[in-house]
């Protein structure tokens, strides 16, 4: 697309909706009364259902716990389902530099689109309360706030849990992603026609691999390990000084530590049969086999069929299944008879190819009939016979450990928040949080990354990588280069906590004026999953000054500029 659209040509975005908060009310007393006769979760559901029954037909009510579960608030939203695309830059500008530049800062990309919301009468929504455009430019060191719901993190987990994750889950997840990325890239090189759907999937997989590798490296760093262990020691000391807390929570860290040792004893079987939180990138054929033999499918293995099944090239599925068979072969190496039955004299690659080519397990629509997982003459019959019982034994134990770990982690989360109520509450709801920081650079490769990047750098990198399509600017950007003020900031980095959602969150100055829109974190911020390091982690956003300059000088979209910024252009710099 790459240009603003007149209202008559705005593209409808089916499936996308906007919820506008219209009311918030304390309902703690109502939940407490309902809880006398039932569980807390059922009490919240009952209150929410009662409030929803009295709400308008276009309103939705959600009751959320606050203050560590000590209070409950009912949020009422009005839903708008007529959402249309008003402006979107070209993909080469919004994803400038491709995967290599993803999550990398300093960054240059106009990763922002504009949507317009319409009422049921078909007219654009008009509201009285909104974040205004700034009347003063952001400067280095200025206070910045990010607003958004908290995302799910693992910050409540103990050091022992995270180190077990480092040793068991992340290396295996990275291995699956390595296989998926490399086999997908190899297949992409063989395609003569439209490569865009698979190219987009490849970019997503490469980003997932980059995130996984970063998280693994962080947890392998001695200073991070020391910091996590020190945090647990402080909690133990606090519990020992408080007899009430000690009685309630004193054993939770020790129980979690013992549980991690039990998981480590299953390391070989986990490498062979575990899914490593990478179901979207793992072998679908193998996952159907696991689903058939596993009783607990609460992690989503009961719903494996997806559009990816039909779209995934057989060559990619073969590579993924071959990698899995190699893992199983390594696990069974001491049982030569089982290995012979597993591979039938073939290599893992040859065995995988025969299964993907002709087995019912490779069919996304296949449902096992009774106890027989595959027909006796199926290429995967012997594989199912070897793997099936071992999968069942492994998951019986692994799922039991994970259920216990979830209960213990919830208790650890409660005690951490009891001791320190200022901790950012974990995700899972849509309650907005505000996290503060500053527009700041950070140490980077022996120098300092700046808090802002400008249009100068966008054009400079395009010239430096001339001939590489990932860094090529569209024709309209090349034609408009003489009209642009290249000194205008395009992106900014702020030291807000990435525990608050960083995709699309408004970035606000101290006057609560919007100065940018976050698009993610720098690569160091990926480890915000485990802890916050304000010296190095940054939320990265599109600077509104860069958006405005692009709309004016590149897209000739004065109408949108007037809508978005009004007369703030003339007033910029007035506020003291």
Secondary structure as UniProt FT lines:
FT   HELIX           7..9
FT   STRAND          11..12
FT   TURN            14..15
FT   STRAND          18..26
FT   HELIX           28..35
FT   TURN            36..37
FT   HELIX           40..54
FT   TURN            57..58
FT   STRAND          59..66
FT   HELIX           67..69
FT   STRAND          71..80
FT   STRAND          82..88
FT   HELIX           91..94
FT   TURN            95..97
FT   HELIX           98..101
FT   TURN            102..103
FT   STRAND          113..118
FT   TURN            120..121
FT   TURN            140..141
FT   STRAND          143..150
FT   TURN            155..156
FT   HELIX           159..164
FT   HELIX           165..170
FT   HELIX           171..188
FT   TURN            189..190
FT   HELIX           196..219
FT   HELIX           222..241
FT   HELIX           243..249
FT   TURN            250..251
FT   HELIX           252..264
FT   TURN            265..266
FT   HELIX           267..273
FT   TURN            276..277
FT   HELIX           279..281
FT   HELIX           284..293
FT   TURN            298..302
FT   HELIX           307..311
FT   HELIX           314..331
FT   TURN            332..334
FT   HELIX           336..343
FT   TURN            344..345
FT   HELIX           348..358
FT   HELIX           360..362
FT   TURN            364..365
FT   TURN            370..371
FT   TURN            376..377
FT   TURN            379..380
FT   HELIX           381..419
FT   TURN            421..422
FT   STRAND          432..439
FT   STRAND          442..444
FT   TURN            445..446
FT   STRAND          447..449
FT   STRAND          452..454
FT   HELIX           455..464
FT   TURN            465..467
FT   HELIX           469..471
FT   HELIX           475..479
FT   TURN            480..483
FT   TURN            486..487
FT   STRAND          489..494
FT   TURN            498..499
FT   STRAND          503..508
FT   TURN            510..511
FT   STRAND          514..521
FT   HELIX           523..529
FT   TURN            534..536
FT   STRAND          539..543
FT   HELIX           544..553
FT   HELIX           558..565
FT   TURN            566..567
FT   HELIX           568..571
FT   TURN            572..573
//
